[in-house]
């Protein structure tokens, strides 16, 4: 699981995994940056529209010229690499499946009812 520890969605996900006795490895991307290759893989699986969190305070604080650009896949990777808090949190990666955001029903189908 990737995210930042003070994020409410990350806290909910951590609680869900703990409640269901599922061990997860947590990657704090503020302390350990995420590579462009990993972000590119996530975008390939879920799409930039899901991975890029335009509701975040980070997005709101970006310069208008960046927000007005039409972001290609490569531009989206670059901006998320530069501003990792633009990534929808948490990102749960398991066996080639990527889930962006806390989605209890999807977690259940992946981890409890495979």
ABEGO torsion letter per residue (X at the ends): XBEBAABAAAAAAAAAAAAAGBBBBBBBAAABBBBAAAAAAAAAAAEAAAABBAABAAAAABBAAAAABBBBAAAAAAAAAABAAABBOBBBBBGGBBBBEBBAAAAAAAAABX
